[in-house]
Amino acid sequence: MMKFYSRLVNKQSNSINLSPPSLLALGFLSFIILGSILLKLPFSHHGDISWLDAIFTATSAVTITGLSVVNIGEAYTTLGQFIIMLLIQCGGLGFMTFAILAALSLSTKIGLKQQVMAQETIGQTSLANATFTIKGVLLYSLFFEGIGTIILTIAWMPTYEFKQALFYAAFYSVSAFNNGGFSLFPNSLMSFSGQYMVTLTISMLYIIGGIGFVVLMDIKRCHSWKKLSANSKLILSTIAGINLFAFIAIWSIEANNPLTLAPMSVGDQALNAWFHATVPRSSGFNSIEVSNMSDPATLVTMLLMFIGGGSLSTAGGIKVGTFIIMVLSVITFLRRSDELRVFKHSIPATTTYKALAVVSITSMLIFIGFFSLLILEPNKSFLDLMFEAVSAACTVGLSRGITAELQPMSLIILMLLMFTGRLGPLTLAYLIATPKKSRLSHPKTEIQIG
C-alpha cells in the first residue's frame, strides 16, 4: 500500500500530483476493489458468496453505509468480519486522510500544494491547521472507539465469552463511531432494545462521530460555549434542535404503534424513540423493525437521513451546516435582510451558493437513483424504493428489508449511489466540471422567480 502512496508523491518536487477530488475518488475505489477481493477469498466467508455480494459489501463498508445483501454475522468468517471492520475504519476516517499522512511521512517538508490539498480536503481556512486537524481525526477516532470497546465489552461479558465480547465490542464501536451501521446480529440491535448500556453507548458513539472533528477539536480547545467558533455553535445547536424535534416526533407518532413502541414500557419507549431519532442521521442500526414504522415516522426518518451529520465527520447526507444555512437563507430573504448573520458573524453569499449546490446535486442523485429503481423493480413498494434510494445516497444504511430482494442491476444502482454519496456532491461536481473564472463581464438581467 505504501508503494501506491509513493506514486502520489513526486520525488523531485515533493508535491502531490493528483487533484484532491481525483485522489479521493481513486482512493475509495481502490479500497473497494481490494476489499472485494479479500471478502471473496475462501477464508473470508462461509458457503458461497458471489462477486456481486462481495463488491456490494465492500462498497457499503468503505462508503460507511451499512446496507447489505447478506447476513454479515453468518455469511462471513471472523476474519471476513475483521476485514469489513477495517474497511469501515478506512472509509470513515477517509482515504484522503491516509493519503495525506502517507505523503507527509514520505516528504521531509510539506509543500504548498500538499498544504492546499489538505486544506481543501478538511475544509480548513488556515493552511497551518490542516496537518493538526488530520492528526486530530486519527486520535479522536481511536480514543472514542477505545472507550466504546471497553464499555460494550463489559456489557456483553455476561452473555458471551471474553474474546467474543471483545470482538463484538470492537466491531460495533468502529461501526458506530464511523456511522457504518453494520451489525453482526441478524436483527441489528433489536435484541438489545431494552439494554440501556448497549443502546446508549452505541448511540453516543455515532452521535459524536457525526458531529465533526473540527467541532470536537474546538470544544477541547475552548472549554466554554462563549469561546467556541460561530461554526461550532451553529452545528451543535442545530444538531441538538434536530435531535430533540426527531425524538418528540417519532415517540409521539410511534407510541401507539403495536408493531414498534406500543408494547414497550415508557422507559423503553423513550430509549428506542431516542435511538431512532438520532440513528437516521447516518448510522444504519435499528432497535425496532423499520418496515413496521408508520408512514409519517418513515417520512421523518427520510428527512433526517437527507440532512445527515456535521462536516468533516463520519456521517453522510447534505450535512447539518448545509441544511441550516439553507434555512437561514430563506428566513433572511423573507425578512428582507441584506445580510445573513449567525452568532454576530456575517455569512458570505458564496456559502449559500455552495449549500444550494449540495442540496440540488444530492436531490438530483436521489431522484435519478429512485427513478431507476422504480423502473427496475416494478413489483416493489414506492415507499420502500424511495427509502432505499435516500438511505444509499446519504450513506445511512437503514432499509425496510428489501435490499437482499433486489435484482443485480438495482444493487449496482445502490452501489453507485453509495459511492457518489460518500464522495460528496461537491467533490463529484468538481470531478465532472472544473470551475473556470470568466474574464468577461456580462450585463445583468432579472429572472422571474415564484
C-alpha positions in Angstrom: 0.0 0.0 0.0 2.9 2.4 0.7 4.1 1.9 -2.9 0.7 3.1 -4.0 1.1 6.2 -1.8 4.6 6.9 -3.0 3.3 7.2 -6.6 1.2 10.0 -5.4 4.3 12.0 -4.4 6.7 13.4 -7.0 10.1 12.8 -5.5 11.7 15.7 -7.3 9.1 18.3 -6.4 7.8 16.8 -3.2 4.3 17.6 -4.3 1.1 15.5 -4.8 0.2 15.4 -8.5 -3.4 14.4 -8.4 -6.2 16.8 -7.5 -8.0 16.2 -4.2 -11.2 15.0 -5.8 -9.4 12.7 -8.1 -7.3 11.3 -5.3 -10.3 10.9 -3.1 -12.3 9.0 -5.7 -9.3 6.8 -6.7 -8.7 6.1 -3.0 -12.2 4.9 -2.2 -12.3 2.9 -5.5 -9.0 1.2 -4.6 -10.2 0.2 -1.1 -13.5 -1.1 -2.6 -11.6 -3.3 -5.1 -9.1 -4.5 -2.5 -11.9 -5.2 0.0 -14.0 -7.1 -2.6 -11.1 -9.4 -3.5 -10.4 -10.1 0.2 -14.0 -10.8 1.0 -14.3 -13.2 -2.0 -11.4 -15.3 -0.8 -12.4 -18.7 0.8 -11.1 -17.8 4.2 -13.3 -14.7 4.5 -16.8 -16.3 4.1 -18.9 -19.4 4.7 -20.6 -21.2 1.8 -20.9 -19.4 -1.5 -20.5 -15.6 -1.7 -20.9 -14.2 -5.2 -18.7 -11.5 -6.6 -21.7 -9.1 -6.5 -22.2 -9.9 -2.9 -18.6 -9.2 -2.1 -18.4 -6.0 -4.1 -21.7 -4.7 -2.6 -20.5 -5.4 0.9 -17.1 -3.8 0.3 -18.7 -0.7 -1.3 -21.2 -0.4 1.6 -18.3 -0.7 4.1 -15.9 1.7 2.5 -18.7 4.3 2.0 -19.8 3.6 5.6 -23.3 3.0 4.6 -24.4 -0.4 6.2 -26.7 -1.8 3.5 -26.1 -5.5 3.0 -27.5 -8.3 0.8 -26.3 -11.0 3.2 -26.3 -11.5 6.9 -22.8 -10.3 7.9 -22.6 -12.3 11.1 -23.5 -15.6 9.3 -22.1 -15.2 5.8 -18.6 -14.1 6.7 -16.0 -15.7 9.0 -14.3 -13.9 11.9 -11.5 -12.9 9.5 -14.0 -11.6 7.0 -15.8 -9.6 9.6 -12.5 -8.2 10.7 -11.8 -7.1 7.1 -15.2 -5.4 7.0 -14.3 -3.6 10.2 -11.1 -2.4 8.7 -12.9 -1.2 5.5 -15.4 0.7 7.7 -12.5 2.3 9.6 -10.7 3.3 6.4 -13.9 4.7 4.8 -14.9 6.5 8.0 -11.6 8.3 8.5 -11.4 9.0 4.8 -8.8 7.7 2.4 -7.7 11.3 1.8 -6.5 11.5 5.4 -4.4 8.4 5.0 -3.1 9.6 1.7 -2.0 13.0 3.1 -0.4 11.4 6.2 1.5 9.0 3.9 2.6 11.8 1.7 3.8 13.8 4.7 5.7 10.8 6.1 7.5 10.4 2.7 8.3 14.0 2.5 10.8 15.8 4.8 8.9 19.0 4.3 5.3 19.6 3.4 5.0 21.6 0.2 2.5 24.3 -0.6 0.5 22.0 -2.9 0.2 19.4 -0.2 -1.0 22.0 2.2 -3.6 23.2 -0.2 -4.8 19.6 -0.8 -5.1 19.2 3.0 -6.9 22.5 3.3 -9.5 21.6 0.5 -10.0 18.1 2.0 -10.8 19.0 5.5 -12.5 22.4 4.9 -10.0 24.4 6.9 -9.4 28.1 6.1 -5.9 28.0 7.6 -3.1 26.0 6.0 -1.3 25.7 9.3 -4.3 23.9 10.8 -4.6 21.2 8.1 -2.0 18.8 9.4 -3.0 19.4 13.0 -6.7 18.6 12.2 -5.8 15.4 10.3 -3.8 14.1 13.2 -6.7 15.0 15.5 -9.1 12.9 13.3 -7.0 9.8 14.0 -6.5 10.5 17.7 -10.2 11.2 18.3 -11.3 8.2 16.4 -9.0 5.8 18.3 -10.0 7.4 21.6 -13.7 7.2 21.3 -13.6 3.8 19.7 -11.4 2.6 22.5 -13.9 3.9 25.2 -16.8 2.3 23.3 -15.0 -1.0 23.1 -14.4 -1.1 26.9 -18.0 -0.3 27.8 -19.5 -2.7 25.3 -17.1 -5.5 26.3 -18.3 -5.1 29.9 -21.9 -5.0 28.8 -21.6 -8.2 26.7 -19.3 -10.3 29.0 -22.2 -11.8 31.0 -23.6 -13.1 27.7 -20.5 -14.0 25.7 -17.0 -15.3 26.3 -14.4 -12.5 26.8 -12.8 -12.9 23.3 -16.2 -12.9 21.6 -17.4 -10.0 23.7 -14.3 -8.0 22.9 -14.5 -8.7 19.2 -18.2 -7.7 19.1 -17.4 -4.6 21.2 -14.6 -3.5 18.8 -16.7 -4.2 15.7 -19.7 -2.2 17.0 -17.5 0.6 18.3 -15.8 1.0 14.9 -19.1 0.6 13.1 -21.0 3.1 15.3 -18.4 5.8 15.6 -17.8 5.7 11.8 -21.6 5.7 11.3 -21.2 2.4 9.4 -24.3 0.7 10.7 -23.1 -2.9 10.0 -24.3 -5.4 12.5 -23.2 -9.0 13.3 -26.6 -9.9 14.6 -29.4 -10.8 12.1 -31.9 -8.3 13.6 -29.3 -5.5 14.0 -29.8 -4.2 17.6 -33.4 -5.3 18.2 -32.3 -7.9 20.7 -30.8 -5.1 22.8 -33.7 -2.7 22.6 -34.1 -2.9 26.4 -30.4 -2.8 27.3 -29.7 0.8 28.1 -25.9 0.3 28.4 -25.6 -1.1 24.9 -28.1 1.1 23.2 -26.9 4.4 24.7 -23.2 3.6 24.2 -23.7 2.9 20.5 -26.0 6.0 20.1 -23.4 8.3 21.7 -20.7 6.8 19.5 -22.5 7.6 16.3 -23.6 11.0 17.5 -20.1 12.0 18.5 -18.7 10.6 15.2 -21.4 12.6 13.3 -20.7 16.0 15.0 -17.5 16.6 13.0 -13.8 16.5 14.1 -13.3 20.3 13.7 -16.1 20.9 16.2 -14.8 18.3 18.6 -11.4 19.9 18.5 -12.9 23.3 19.0 -14.7 22.1 22.1 -11.5 20.6 23.5 -9.6 23.8 22.9 -12.2 26.3 24.2 -13.9 24.5 27.1 -16.6 27.3 27.0 -19.6 28.0 24.9 -18.7 31.7 24.6 -15.3 30.9 23.2 -16.5 28.4 20.6 -16.4 29.5 16.9 -19.6 30.5 15.2 -19.4 27.3 13.1 -19.2 25.1 16.2 -22.1 26.9 18.0 -24.2 26.7 14.9 -23.6 23.0 14.3 -24.0 22.0 18.0 -27.3 24.0 18.4 -28.7 22.7 15.1 -27.9 19.1 16.0 -29.4 19.5 19.4 -32.6 21.0 17.9 -32.9 18.4 15.2 -32.4 15.5 17.7 -35.0 17.0 20.1 -37.5 17.5 17.3 -37.0 14.0 15.9 -37.2 12.4 19.4 -40.5 14.1 20.1 -41.9 13.4 16.6 -41.0 9.7 16.5 -42.1 9.0 20.1 -45.5 10.7 19.6 -46.1 9.0 16.2 -45.0 5.5 17.1 -46.1 5.4 20.8 -49.4 3.8 19.7 -48.0 1.6 17.0 -48.4 -2.1 18.2 -45.6 -3.2 15.9 -43.0 -0.8 17.3 -43.1 1.2 20.5 -46.6 0.4 21.9 -45.7 -2.9 23.6 -42.8 -1.3 25.5 -42.6 0.4 28.9 -42.4 4.1 29.0 -38.7 4.0 29.7 -38.0 1.6 26.8 -40.2 3.7 24.5 -38.1 6.8 25.3 -34.9 4.9 24.8 -35.9 3.5 21.4 -37.5 6.7 20.3 -34.2 8.5 21.0 -32.3 5.8 19.2 -34.4 6.1 16.1 -34.4 9.9 16.3 -30.6 10.0 16.1 -29.7 6.9 14.1 -31.1 8.1 10.7 -28.5 10.9 10.7 -26.2 8.4 9.1 -25.9 5.2 11.1 -27.8 2.2 9.8 -28.5 0.4 13.1 -32.1 -0.2 14.2 -33.6 -1.4 17.5 -37.2 -1.7 16.1 -38.3 -3.0 12.8 -38.0 -0.1 10.3 -40.5 -1.6 7.9 -43.2 -1.6 10.7 -42.9 2.1 11.3 -45.8 4.2 10.2 -45.6 6.4 7.1 -45.3 9.7 9.0 -42.4 8.3 11.0 -40.8 6.9 7.9 -41.1 10.3 6.2 -39.4 12.0 9.2 -36.7 9.3 9.0 -36.0 10.1 5.4 -35.7 13.8 6.2 -33.2 13.0 8.9 -31.2 10.8 6.5 -31.2 13.6 3.9 -29.8 16.1 6.5 -27.1 13.8 7.9 -24.4 15.0 10.3 -21.7 17.6 10.6 -19.0 18.4 8.0 -15.7 16.5 8.4 -17.5 13.8 10.2 -18.2 10.1 9.6 -21.8 11.0 8.8 -23.4 11.4 5.4 -26.3 13.4 4.0 -26.1 17.0 2.9 -24.6 17.9 6.3 -26.1 19.9 9.1 -24.2 23.1 8.2 -25.7 22.9 4.6 -29.2 22.4 6.0 -29.1 25.3 8.5 -27.6 27.7 6.0 -30.4 27.0 3.6 -33.0 27.5 6.3 -31.4 30.7 7.5 -31.0 32.0 3.9 -34.8 31.6 3.4 -35.5 33.3 6.7 -33.1 36.1 5.7 -34.9 36.6 2.4 -38.3 36.6 4.0 -37.2 39.3 6.4 -35.8 41.4 3.5 -32.5 41.5 5.2 -29.4 42.1 3.1 -27.1 40.0 5.2 -27.1 36.5 6.6 -25.9 36.6 10.2 -25.0 33.8 12.6 -23.9 34.5 16.2 -22.9 38.1 15.3 -21.0 36.9 12.2 -21.8 37.5 8.6 -22.1 34.6 6.2 -20.8 35.3 2.6 -23.1 34.7 -0.3 -20.8 32.0 -1.7 -21.5 29.8 1.3 -25.2 30.0 0.4 -24.4 29.1 -3.2 -22.4 26.1 -2.1 -25.2 24.9 0.2 -27.7 25.3 -2.6 -25.4 23.3 -4.9 -25.0 20.5 -2.3 -28.8 20.2 -1.8 -29.5 20.3 -5.5 -26.9 17.7 -6.6 -27.9 15.4 -3.7 -31.6 15.7 -4.6 -30.8 15.0 -8.2 -28.8 11.9 -7.3 -31.6 10.6 -5.2 -34.2 11.3 -7.9 -32.1 9.5 -10.6 -31.5 6.5 -8.3 -35.1 6.3 -7.2 -36.4 6.7 -10.7 -34.1 3.9 -11.9 -35.2 1.6 -9.1 -38.8 2.2 -9.9 -38.2 1.0 -13.5 -36.1 -2.0 -12.4 -38.3 -3.1 -9.5 -42.0 -2.6 -10.7 -43.3 -5.0 -8.0 -41.7 -3.2 -5.1 -43.4 -0.6 -2.9 -43.0 3.0 -3.9 -42.1 4.0 -0.3 -39.7 1.1 0.1 -37.7 2.0 -3.0 -37.6 5.7 -2.1 -36.4 4.9 1.4 -33.7 2.6 -0.1 -32.5 5.4 -2.5 -32.3 8.0 0.2 -30.5 5.6 2.5 -27.9 4.7 -0.1 -27.3 8.2 -1.4 -27.0 9.7 2.1 -24.8 6.7 3.2 -27.1 5.8 6.1 -27.8 2.1 5.7 -31.3 1.8 7.1 -33.6 -0.4 5.0 -37.2 -1.5 5.0 -36.0 -5.1 4.3 -35.8 -5.2 0.5 -32.1 -4.9 -0.1 -31.5 -8.6 -0.4 -34.5 -9.0 -2.7 -33.3 -6.5 -5.4 -32.1 -7.7 -8.7 -28.4 -7.3 -9.6 -28.9 -4.1 -11.7 -30.7 -2.5 -8.8 -27.8 -3.3 -6.5 -25.5 -1.7 -8.9 -27.6 1.5 -8.8 -27.4 1.4 -5.0 -23.6 1.0 -5.1 -23.3 4.0 -7.4 -25.5 6.0 -5.0 -23.4 5.0 -2.1 -20.1 5.8 -3.9 -21.2 9.2 -5.1 -22.9 9.9 -1.7 -19.6 9.2 0.1 -17.5 11.2 -2.3 -19.8 14.2 -1.6 -21.9 16.0 -4.2 -19.4 18.9 -4.5 -16.5 16.6 -5.0 -18.4 14.9 -7.7 -19.3 18.2 -9.3 -15.6 19.2 -9.3 -14.7 15.9 -10.9 -17.2 16.4 -13.7 -16.6 20.0 -14.4 -13.6 22.0 -13.1 -14.8 25.6 -12.3 -13.4 28.3 -14.5 -13.5 32.0 -14.0 -14.6 34.1 -16.9 -12.7 37.4 -17.7 -15.8 38.7 -19.4 -18.4 40.8 -17.6 -22.0 40.4 -18.8 -24.9 42.8 -18.4 -27.3 42.0 -15.5 -30.9 40.9 -16.1 -33.9 40.0 -14.0 -35.4 36.5 -14.0 -38.9 36.0 -12.6 -38.9 33.7 -9.5 -42.0 32.3 -7.9 
